Amino acid sequence: MTEPFSETFAMVVAVKPKSHQSGRKNDRYKEQLRAAARDHGAKVQSGARYARIIWFQLEQTPGDVDNMTKPILDALRAVVYQDDDQIVRRLAEKTVTSSRSFSMTPGDAPTEATQAELESLVGTERHVLYIEVGPVMDPRISFGPVR
C-alpha cells in the first residue's frame, strides 16, 4: 500500500485568501496560487482527493472560510489534480495565531520543508495559507465532532 503522504501535495503561501464572490478580481490571485503550486513541485494527480486549507491570521479579519476555498480549488485545477470534481472531502479552517496556540510535531506536515515553511511564516506574516491535497485513504463517511 502507498504511504499516505507519498501522493500528498502541500504548500504554504503568505497571501490573504480571496472570496469566490470577488469574481474576475481573482484572476491574478489564482495565477499566484498556480505559480506557487508549480514552485512547490505540483504534479497532476488522479483519483479521489481531499483538500485541507488553513488560513492563519495574525489578527481577526473578516472573511468566510467557505468562500475562500472555491478560488483556491479552481486555481489548482490542472496543476494538482485534473478537475476539482476529484475533491470529495474538504476541510477548511481559519485561526488567529495570536489568540490560539499553534504547534506542530514532526510528521504533522507531509514534508520537512512544508513544516519548516509553516513554522517560519505563521506568527510573522499577516496571512498564511496552508493548502494540502491528498488521496482519500478511507472513503467512509463520518459523523460527529471533528477531532
TIMARVO-50837 format. One line per field, with one value per atom (N, C-alpha, C, CB): residue number from 1; z, y, x; residue in three letters. Coordinates in steps of 0.05 Angstrom, whole numbers, always signed. Glycine has a CB too. Layout:
num: (NUM | ...)
z: (Z | ...)
y: (Y | ...)
x: (X | ...)
residu: (ala | ...)
//
This chain:
num: (1 | 1 | 1 | 1 | 2 | 2 | 2 | 2 | 3 | 3 | 3 | 3 | 4 | 4 | 4 | 4 | 5 | 5 | 5 | 5 | 6 | 6 | 6 | 6 | 7 | 7 | 7 | 7 | 8 | 8 | 8 | 8 | 9 | 9 | 9 | 9 | 10 | 10 | 10 | 10 | 11 | 11 | 11 | 11 | 12 | 12 | 12 | 12 | 13 | 13 | 13 | 13 | 14 | 14 | 14 | 14 | 15 | 15 | 15 | 15 | 16 | 16 | 16 | 16 | 17 | 17 | 17 | 17 | 18 | 18 | 18 | 18 | 19 | 19 | 19 | 19 | 20 | 20 | 20 | 20 | 21 | 21 | 21 | 21 | 22 | 22 | 22 | 22 | 23 | 23 | 23 | 23 | 24 | 24 | 24 | 24 | 25 | 25 | 25 | 25 | 26 | 26 | 26 | 26 | 27 | 27 | 27 | 27 | 28 | 28 | 28 | 28 | 29 | 29 | 29 | 29 | 30 | 30 | 30 | 30 | 31 | 31 | 31 | 31 | 32 | 32 | 32 | 32 | 33 | 33 | 33 | 33 | 34 | 34 | 34 | 34 | 35 | 35 | 35 | 35 | 36 | 36 | 36 | 36 | 37 | 37 | 37 | 37 | 38 | 38 | 38 | 38 | 39 | 39 | 39 | 39 | 40 | 40 | 40 | 40 | 41 | 41 | 41 | 41 | 42 | 42 | 42 | 42 | 43 | 43 | 43 | 43 | 44 | 44 | 44 | 44 | 45 | 45 | 45 | 45 | 46 | 46 | 46 | 46 | 47 | 47 | 47 | 47 | 48 | 48 | 48 | 48 | 49 | 49 | 49 | 49 | 50 | 50 | 50 | 50 | 51 | 51 | 51 | 51 | 52 | 52 | 52 | 52 | 53 | 53 | 53 | 53 | 54 | 54 | 54 | 54 | 55 | 55 | 55 | 55 | 56 | 56 | 56 | 56 | 57 | 57 | 57 | 57 | 58 | 58 | 58 | 58 | 59 | 59 | 59 | 59 | 60 | 60 | 60 | 60 | 61 | 61 | 61 | 61 | 62 | 62 | 62 | 62 | 63 | 63 | 63 | 63 | 64 | 64 | 64 | 64 | 65 | 65 | 65 | 65 | 66 | 66 | 66 | 66 | 67 | 67 | 67 | 67 | 68 | 68 | 68 | 68 | 69 | 69 | 69 | 69 | 70 | 70 | 70 | 70 | 71 | 71 | 71 | 71 | 72 | 72 | 72 | 72 | 73 | 73 | 73 | 73 | 74 | 74 | 74 | 74 | 75 | 75 | 75 | 75 | 76 | 76 | 76 | 76 | 77 | 77 | 77 | 77 | 78 | 78 | 78 | 78 | 79 | 79 | 79 | 79 | 80 | 80 | 80 | 80 | 81 | 81 | 81 | 81 | 82 | 82 | 82 | 82 | 83 | 83 | 83 | 83 | 84 | 84 | 84 | 84 | 85 | 85 | 85 | 85 | 86 | 86 | 86 | 86 | 87 | 87 | 87 | 87 | 88 | 88 | 88 | 88 | 89 | 89 | 89 | 89 | 90 | 90 | 90 | 90 | 91 | 91 | 91 | 91 | 92 | 92 | 92 | 92 | 93 | 93 | 93 | 93 | 94 | 94 | 94 | 94 | 95 | 95 | 95 | 95 | 96 | 96 | 96 | 96 | 97 | 97 | 97 | 97 | 98 | 98 | 98 | 98 | 99 | 99 | 99 | 99 | 100 | 100 | 100 | 100 | 101 | 101 | 101 | 101 | 102 | 102 | 102 | 102 | 103 | 103 | 103 | 103 | 104 | 104 | 104 | 104 | 105 | 105 | 105 | 105 | 106 | 106 | 106 | 106 | 107 | 107 | 107 | 107 | 108 | 108 | 108 | 108 | 109 | 109 | 109 | 109 | 110 | 110 | 110 | 110 | 111 | 111 | 111 | 111 | 112 | 112 | 112 | 112 | 113 | 113 | 113 | 113 | 114 | 114 | 114 | 114 | 115 | 115 | 115 | 115 | 116 | 116 | 116 | 116 | 117 | 117 | 117 | 117 | 118 | 118 | 118 | 118 | 119 | 119 | 119 | 119 | 120 | 120 | 120 | 120 | 121 | 121 | 121 | 121 | 122 | 122 | 122 | 122 | 123 | 123 | 123 | 123 | 124 | 124 | 124 | 124 | 125 | 125 | 125 | 125 | 126 | 126 | 126 | 126 | 127 | 127 | 127 | 127 | 128 | 128 | 128 | 128 | 129 | 129 | 129 | 129 | 130 | 130 | 130 | 130 | 131 | 131 | 131 | 131 | 132 | 132 | 132 | 132 | 133 | 133 | 133 | 133 | 134 | 134 | 134 | 134 | 135 | 135 | 135 | 135 | 136 | 136 | 136 | 136 | 137 | 137 | 137 | 137 | 138 | 138 | 138 | 138 | 139 | 139 | 139 | 139 | 140 | 140 | 140 | 140 | 141 | 141 | 141 | 141 | 142 | 142 | 142 | 142 | 143 | 143 | 143 | 143 | 144 | 144 | 144 | 144 | 145 | 145 | 145 | 145 | 146 | 146 | 146 | 146 | 147 | 147 | 147 | 147)
z: (+0 | +0 | +0 | +24 | -14 | -16 | +10 | -39 | +18 | +42 | +37 | +49 | +57 | +53 | +43 | +78 | +53 | +45 | +18 | +66 | +7 | -18 | -41 | -24 | -40 | -62 | -52 | -71 | -31 | -20 | -28 | +11 | -38 | -45 | -23 | -73 | -15 | +5 | -2 | +34 | +4 | +1 | +21 | -28 | +27 | +45 | +30 | +71 | +31 | +17 | +35 | -9 | +36 | +52 | +35 | +62 | +35 | +19 | +33 | -10 | +31 | +42 | +21 | +48 | +30 | +11 | +1 | +24 | -23 | -36 | -36 | -65 | -34 | -35 | -63 | -22 | -67 | -94 | -104 | -94 | -86 | -94 | -107 | -69 | -107 | -119 | -149 | -108 | -160 | -189 | -204 | -200 | -225 | -242 | -228 | -267 | -205 | -190 | -180 | -166 | -181 | -172 | -192 | -163 | -216 | -237 | -229 | -263 | -219 | -211 | -187 | -204 | -168 | -144 | -152 | -126 | -170 | -178 | -192 | -197 | -209 | -222 | -202 | -243 | -181 | -160 | -146 | -139 | -141 | -128 | -147 | -120 | -173 | -192 | -193 | -220 | -194 | -196 | -170 | -199 | -147 | -122 | -122 | -98 | -132 | -133 | -151 | -143 | -174 | -191 | -177 | -218 | -164 | -149 | -127 | -137 | -116 | -95 | -107 | -76 | -133 | -145 | -151 | -128 | -155 | -160 | -185 | -163 | -183 | -205 | -205 | -203 | -229 | -232 | -222 | -261 | -203 | -191 | -201 | -160 | -201 | -209 | -184 | -231 | -187 | -166 | -146 | -151 | -127 | -107 | -89 | -90 | -83 | -67 | -44 | -85 | -23 | -2 | -4 | +26 | +6 | +7 | +36 | -13 | +47 | +73 | +69 | +94 | +77 | +74 | +101 | +52 | +110 | +136 | +131 | +157 | +140 | +137 | +165 | +126 | +167 | +192 | +190 | +197 | +210 | +211 | +236 | +210 | +234 | +259 | +276 | +251 | +263 | +278 | +263 | +283 | +277 | +265 | +242 | +286 | +219 | +196 | +184 | +174 | +172 | +161 | +137 | +152 | +133 | +111 | +119 | +103 | +102 | +108 | +98 | +94 | +115 | +109 | +85 | +133 | +82 | +59 | +33 | +64 | +33 | +9 | -1 | +13 | +16 | +8 | -7 | +32 | -4 | -15 | -45 | -1 | -56 | -84 | -102 | -91 | -99 | -116 | -114 | -110 | -90 | -86 | -101 | -56 | -98 | -112 | -142 | -102 | -151 | -180 | -191 | -186 | -175 | -184 | -187 | -164 | -171 | -171 | -192 | -144 | -205 | -226 | -249 | -238 | -258 | -280 | -271 | -304 | -245 | -234 | -213 | -222 | -195 | -174 | -179 | -146 | -192 | -199 | -226 | -178 | -240 | -266 | -265 | -279 | -246 | -244 | -215 | -262 | -206 | -178 | -170 | -171 | -189 | -181 | -168 | -205 | -169 | -155 | -125 | -166 | -117 | -88 | -77 | -84 | -61 | -49 | -19 | -54 | -8 | +20 | +23 | +38 | +39 | +42 | +72 | +24 | +82 | +109 | +106 | +129 | +116 | +114 | +142 | +94 | +150 | +177 | +175 | +197 | +194 | +197 | +227 | +185 | +233 | +260 | +264 | +271 | +286 | +293 | +310 | +309 | +300 | +313 | +340 | +295 | +344 | +369 | +392 | +366 | +385 | +407 | +410 | +402 | +392 | +393 | +390 | +372 | +406 | +403 | +377 | +427 | +367 | +342 | +348 | +317 | +346 | +350 | +330 | +379 | +323 | +305 | +316 | +276 | +313 | +320 | +294 | +339 | +294 | +270 | +258 | +275 | +232 | +218 | +215 | +234 | +226 | +222 | +193 | +240 | +181 | +153 | +135 | +149 | +110 | +92 | +88 | +65 | +89 | +86 | +107 | +57 | +111 | +130 | +119 | +134 | +93 | +81 | +86 | +51 | +82 | +87 | +117 | +80 | +134 | +163 | +169 | +179 | +158 | +163 | +153 | +150 | +129 | +118 | +137 | +90 | +146 | +165 | +190 | +172 | +202 | +227 | +223 | +237 | +199 | +195 | +189 | +173 | +176 | +167 | +187 | +141 | +199 | +218 | +242 | +226 | +248 | +271 | +263 | +291 | +238 | +229 | +206 | +221 | +188 | +165 | +174 | +140 | +162 | +169 | +161 | +156 | +137 | +127 | +116 | +105 | +123 | +112 | +105 | +133 | +81 | +73 | +72 | +45 | +85 | +83 | +66 | +112 | +44 | +26 | +22 | -2 | +28 | +25 | +9 | +54 | -10 | -26 | -27 | -55 | -20 | -20 | -26 | +7 | -28 | -34 | -11 | -42 | -18 | +3 | +9 | -7 | +34 | +42 | +53 | +63 | +64 | +76 | +66 | +107 | +48 | +35 | +53 | +10 | +78 | +95 | +104 | +120 | +107 | +117 | +147 | +106 | +160 | +190 | +199 | +201 | +222 | +234 | +262 | +236 | +272 | +299 | +298 | +314 | +321 | +323 | +308 | +352 | +297 | +284 | +306 | +264 | +305 | +326 | +315 | +336)
y: (-24 | +0 | +25 | +0 | +46 | +71 | +86 | +88 | +98 | +115 | +139 | +124 | +147 | +169 | +195 | +174 | +202 | +227 | +226 | +236 | +202 | +200 | +212 | +171 | +213 | +225 | +251 | +205 | +262 | +286 | +311 | +284 | +331 | +356 | +376 | +367 | +392 | +413 | +437 | +403 | +460 | +485 | +506 | +496 | +524 | +546 | +572 | +544 | +590 | +616 | +638 | +616 | +659 | +683 | +701 | +698 | +696 | +711 | +711 | +700 | +732 | +733 | +720 | +763 | +701 | +689 | +708 | +665 | +703 | +719 | +702 | +727 | +717 | +704 | +697 | +722 | +676 | +669 | +690 | +642 | +707 | +728 | +752 | +737 | +751 | +773 | +772 | +773 | +750 | +747 | +749 | +767 | +765 | +768 | +780 | +784 | +793 | +804 | +782 | +820 | +757 | +735 | +724 | +713 | +733 | +722 | +723 | +736 | +746 | +749 | +731 | +779 | +730 | +714 | +684 | +718 | +675 | +647 | +640 | +641 | +659 | +654 | +653 | +676 | +670 | +669 | +642 | +692 | +631 | +604 | +582 | +598 | +584 | +564 | +565 | +570 | +589 | +591 | +580 | +621 | +586 | +575 | +545 | +587 | +534 | +504 | +492 | +496 | +504 | +494 | +496 | +510 | +519 | +522 | +501 | +550 | +492 | +472 | +443 | +475 | +440 | +414 | +399 | +397 | +414 | +401 | +384 | +423 | +361 | +343 | +335 | +317 | +334 | +327 | +299 | +331 | +296 | +270 | +261 | +271 | +236 | +225 | +213 | +204 | +207 | +194 | +213 | +175 | +202 | +218 | +231 | +200 | +257 | +273 | +287 | +294 | +293 | +310 | +336 | +297 | +358 | +384 | +394 | +404 | +403 | +415 | +443 | +398 | +463 | +491 | +505 | +506 | +516 | +530 | +559 | +516 | +578 | +606 | +616 | +623 | +621 | +632 | +662 | +621 | +676 | +705 | +715 | +716 | +738 | +749 | +762 | +770 | +773 | +785 | +779 | +816 | +778 | +772 | +791 | +772 | +780 | +796 | +783 | +799 | +799 | +787 | +769 | +809 | +750 | +731 | +704 | +728 | +695 | +669 | +646 | +667 | +627 | +605 | +589 | +586 | +587 | +572 | +587 | +567 | +614 | +629 | +629 | +657 | +624 | +625 | +600 | +629 | +578 | +553 | +550 | +530 | +561 | +557 | +568 | +571 | +593 | +603 | +587 | +632 | +577 | +561 | +535 | +556 | +521 | +496 | +500 | +482 | +521 | +527 | +532 | +552 | +547 | +553 | +528 | +572 | +508 | +484 | +463 | +471 | +469 | +451 | +450 | +460 | +426 | +421 | +426 | +439 | +432 | +435 | +413 | +463 | +409 | +389 | +366 | +402 | +370 | +349 | +357 | +344 | +337 | +342 | +361 | +316 | +356 | +372 | +373 | +361 | +395 | +397 | +379 | +426 | +365 | +345 | +321 | +336 | +319 | +298 | +303 | +296 | +328 | +335 | +325 | +366 | +304 | +292 | +298 | +262 | +308 | +315 | +341 | +292 | +360 | +386 | +395 | +407 | +403 | +415 | +442 | +396 | +462 | +490 | +502 | +507 | +515 | +527 | +554 | +509 | +572 | +596 | +600 | +621 | +612 | +615 | +640 | +591 | +653 | +676 | +665 | +698 | +668 | +656 | +669 | +657 | +694 | +707 | +699 | +738 | +688 | +680 | +650 | +693 | +634 | +605 | +593 | +595 | +575 | +563 | +547 | +545 | +548 | +533 | +518 | +552 | +492 | +476 | +452 | +466 | +445 | +422 | +403 | +431 | +378 | +358 | +347 | +336 | +336 | +324 | +304 | +311 | +306 | +288 | +299 | +263 | +323 | +335 | +343 | +358 | +354 | +364 | +341 | +390 | +341 | +320 | +319 | +323 | +342 | +342 | +360 | +351 | +356 | +373 | +402 | +363 | +405 | +432 | +447 | +430 | +433 | +445 | +453 | +426 | +436 | +442 | +466 | +417 | +467 | +489 | +516 | +484 | +515 | +539 | +549 | +533 | +530 | +537 | +550 | +513 | +537 | +547 | +575 | +528 | +580 | +606 | +628 | +604 | +622 | +643 | +648 | +636 | +627 | +631 | +646 | +603 | +667 | +684 | +708 | +668 | +709 | +732 | +746 | +723 | +731 | +742 | +747 | +723 | +768 | +775 | +752 | +801 | +741 | +719 | +697 | +730 | +673 | +650 | +628 | +639 | +618 | +596 | +570 | +602 | +550 | +522 | +507 | +509 | +496 | +481 | +453 | +496 | +433 | +405 | +390 | +392 | +375 | +358 | +330 | +370 | +310 | +283 | +263 | +277 | +237 | +216 | +210 | +191 | +203 | +195 | +166 | +198 | +162 | +135 | +118 | +137 | +131 | +118 | +131 | +118 | +118 | +131 | +132 | +116 | +121 | +121 | +150 | +104 | +154 | +180 | +178 | +186 | +200 | +201 | +223 | +206 | +218 | +238 | +245 | +228 | +267 | +275 | +297 | +251 | +304 | +326 | +320 | +332 | +341 | +339 | +338 | +362 | +319 | +316 | +325 | +287)
x: (+17 | +0 | +18 | -19 | +9 | +24 | +22 | +13 | +45 | +45 | +27 | +74 | +10 | -9 | +4 | -23 | +28 | +40 | +54 | +59 | +59 | +74 | +59 | +80 | +33 | +17 | +4 | -4 | +14 | +2 | +18 | +1 | +4 | +16 | +10 | +5 | +29 | +24 | +41 | +31 | +30 | +45 | +36 | +41 | +54 | +49 | +54 | +68 | +35 | +38 | +30 | +21 | +45 | +39 | +22 | +65 | -5 | -24 | -51 | -26 | -65 | -92 | -111 | -101 | -127 | -146 | -167 | -159 | -176 | -197 | -223 | -189 | -245 | -271 | -279 | -292 | -294 | -304 | -323 | -317 | -333 | -352 | -338 | -368 | -311 | -296 | -296 | -268 | -304 | -306 | -280 | -325 | -279 | -256 | -232 | -262 | -236 | -214 | -196 | -225 | -205 | -189 | -169 | -208 | -169 | -152 | -122 | -156 | -113 | -85 | -79 | -79 | -98 | -95 | -92 | -119 | -110 | -109 | -82 | -132 | -73 | -47 | -24 | -42 | -26 | -6 | -6 | -11 | -29 | -31 | -21 | -60 | -28 | -18 | +13 | -30 | +24 | +53 | +66 | +62 | +54 | +65 | +63 | +49 | +42 | +39 | +60 | +11 | +65 | +86 | +114 | +87 | +118 | +144 | +147 | +145 | +125 | +126 | +126 | +102 | +129 | +132 | +106 | +148 | +84 | +59 | +59 | +37 | +46 | +42 | +13 | +61 | +1 | -27 | -32 | -37 | -50 | -57 | -84 | -56 | -89 | -115 | -129 | -112 | -154 | -169 | -181 | -151 | -196 | -209 | -189 | -229 | -193 | -175 | -189 | -161 | -174 | -184 | -169 | -181 | -180 | -167 | -169 | -179 | -146 | -145 | -133 | -128 | -149 | -140 | -142 | -157 | -120 | -119 | -110 | -102 | -125 | -119 | -110 | -143 | -84 | -73 | -72 | -44 | -82 | -82 | -68 | -112 | -54 | -43 | -64 | -22 | -84 | -107 | -132 | -103 | -155 | -181 | -187 | -203 | -192 | -201 | -226 | -179 | -244 | -268 | -262 | -288 | -279 | -276 | -287 | -246 | -305 | -318 | -300 | -346 | -296 | -279 | -290 | -276 | -316 | -327 | -323 | -357 | -323 | -320 | -291 | -329 | -272 | -244 | -235 | -226 | -249 | -239 | -243 | -252 | -265 | -271 | -249 | -297 | -240 | -219 | -193 | -213 | -187 | -163 | -165 | -158 | -187 | -191 | -192 | -216 | -205 | -205 | -177 | -223 | -160 | -133 | -116 | -120 | -121 | -104 | -112 | -104 | -135 | -144 | -123 | -172 | -117 | -98 | -69 | -104 | -65 | -38 | -33 | -34 | -52 | -50 | -68 | -57 | -91 | -110 | -122 | -132 | -133 | -145 | -168 | -153 | -187 | -211 | -219 | -234 | -231 | -238 | -262 | -245 | -274 | -294 | -281 | -311 | -254 | -239 | -239 | -211 | -244 | -244 | -270 | -240 | -268 | -292 | -295 | -293 | -273 | -273 | -257 | -260 | -268 | -255 | -257 | -268 | -235 | -234 | -222 | -218 | -236 | -226 | -228 | -242 | -207 | -205 | -192 | -190 | -199 | -183 | -179 | -198 | -156 | -149 | -132 | -133 | -135 | -118 | -95 | -135 | -71 | -48 | -41 | -24 | -49 | -42 | -60 | -43 | -83 | -102 | -105 | -129 | -94 | -96 | -69 | -116 | -62 | -36 | -33 | -29 | -10 | -4 | +21 | -1 | +19 | +43 | +43 | +45 | +66 | +69 | +89 | +77 | +84 | +104 | +115 | +92 | +139 | +150 | +130 | +177 | +126 | +107 | +79 | +106 | +73 | +47 | +43 | +43 | +64 | +62 | +73 | +78 | +65 | +74 | +105 | +61 | +118 | +147 | +160 | +155 | +186 | +200 | +201 | +229 | +203 | +204 | +178 | +210 | +155 | +129 | +127 | +106 | +136 | +134 | +152 | +143 | +175 | +194 | +182 | +221 | +169 | +156 | +134 | +144 | +117 | +96 | +107 | +79 | +127 | +138 | +151 | +159 | +162 | +175 | +156 | +196 | +133 | +115 | +92 | +103 | +81 | +59 | +68 | +46 | +54 | +61 | +77 | +76 | +88 | +103 | +89 | +131 | +77 | +63 | +34 | +64 | +21 | -7 | -26 | -15 | -21 | -38 | -20 | -57 | -27 | -12 | -33 | +9 | -31 | -48 | -32 | -61 | -43 | -32 | -52 | -28 | -43 | -60 | -49 | -63 | -65 | -57 | -78 | -53 | -69 | -87 | -75 | -91 | -91 | -80 | -101 | -68 | -93 | -112 | -131 | -97 | -155 | -174 | -168 | -204 | -158 | -150 | -173 | -128 | -193 | -216 | -241 | -215 | -256 | -279 | -304 | -286 | -302 | -325 | -333 | -320 | -358 | -369 | -369 | -397 | -360 | -360 | -379 | -331 | -392 | -409 | -398 | -439 | -406 | -398 | -377 | -388 | -367 | -348 | -322 | -342 | -310 | -284 | -263 | -279 | -246 | -225 | -198 | -223)
residu: (met | met | met | met | thr | thr | thr | thr | glu | glu | glu | glu | pro | pro | pro | pro | phe | phe | phe | phe | ser | ser | ser | ser | glu | glu | glu | glu | thr | thr | thr | thr | phe | phe | phe | phe | ala | ala | ala | ala | met | met | met | met | val | val | val | val | val | val | val | val | ala | ala | ala | ala | val | val | val | val | lys | lys | lys | lys | pro | pro | pro | pro | lys | lys | lys | lys | ser | ser | ser | ser | his | his | his | his | gln | gln | gln | gln | ser | ser | ser | ser | gly | gly | gly | gly | arg | arg | arg | arg | lys | lys | lys | lys | asn | asn | asn | asn | asp | asp | asp | asp | arg | arg | arg | arg | tyr | tyr | tyr | tyr | lys | lys | lys | lys | glu | glu | glu | glu | gln | gln | gln | gln | leu | leu | leu | leu | arg | arg | arg | arg | ala | ala | ala | ala | ala | ala | ala | ala | ala | ala | ala | ala | arg | arg | arg | arg | asp | asp | asp | asp | his | his | his | his | gly | gly | gly | gly | ala | ala | ala | ala | lys | lys | lys | lys | val | val | val | val | gln | gln | gln | gln | ser | ser | ser | ser | gly | gly | gly | gly | ala | ala | ala | ala | arg | arg | arg | arg | tyr | tyr | tyr | tyr | ala | ala | ala | ala | arg | arg | arg | arg | ile | ile | ile | ile | ile | ile | ile | ile | trp | trp | trp | trp | phe | phe | phe | phe | gln | gln | gln | gln | leu | leu | leu | leu | glu | glu | glu | glu | gln | gln | gln | gln | thr | thr | thr | thr | pro | pro | pro | pro | gly | gly | gly | gly | asp | asp | asp | asp | val | val | val | val | asp | asp | asp | asp | asn | asn | asn | asn | met | met | met | met | thr | thr | thr | thr | lys | lys | lys | lys | pro | pro | pro | pro | ile | ile | ile | ile | leu | leu | leu | leu | asp | asp | asp | asp | ala | ala | ala | ala | leu | leu | leu | leu | arg | arg | arg | arg | ala | ala | ala | ala | val | val | val | val | val | val | val | val | tyr | tyr | tyr | tyr | gln | gln | gln | gln | asp | asp | asp | asp | asp | asp | asp | asp | asp | asp | asp | asp | gln | gln | gln | gln | ile | ile | ile | ile | val | val | val | val | arg | arg | arg | arg | arg | arg | arg | arg | leu | leu | leu | leu | ala | ala | ala | ala | glu | glu | glu | glu | lys | lys | lys | lys | thr | thr | thr | thr | val | val | val | val | thr | thr | thr | thr | ser | ser | ser | ser | ser | ser | ser | ser | arg | arg | arg | arg | ser | ser | ser | ser | phe | phe | phe | phe | ser | ser | ser | ser | met | met | met | met | thr | thr | thr | thr | pro | pro | pro | pro | gly | gly | gly | gly | asp | asp | asp | asp | ala | ala | ala | ala | pro | pro | pro | pro | thr | thr | thr | thr | glu | glu | glu | glu | ala | ala | ala | ala | thr | thr | thr | thr | gln | gln | gln | gln | ala | ala | ala | ala | glu | glu | glu | glu | leu | leu | leu | leu | glu | glu | glu | glu | ser | ser | ser | ser | leu | leu | leu | leu | val | val | val | val | gly | gly | gly | gly | thr | thr | thr | thr | glu | glu | glu | glu | arg | arg | arg | arg | his | his | his | his | val | val | val | val | leu | leu | leu | leu | tyr | tyr | tyr | tyr | ile | ile | ile | ile | glu | glu | glu | glu | val | val | val | val | gly | gly | gly | gly | pro | pro | pro | pro | val | val | val | val | met | met | met | met | asp | asp | asp | asp | pro | pro | pro | pro | arg | arg | arg | arg | ile | ile | ile | ile | ser | ser | ser | ser | phe | phe | phe | phe | gly | gly | gly | gly | pro | pro | pro | pro | val | val | val | val | arg | arg | arg | arg)
//
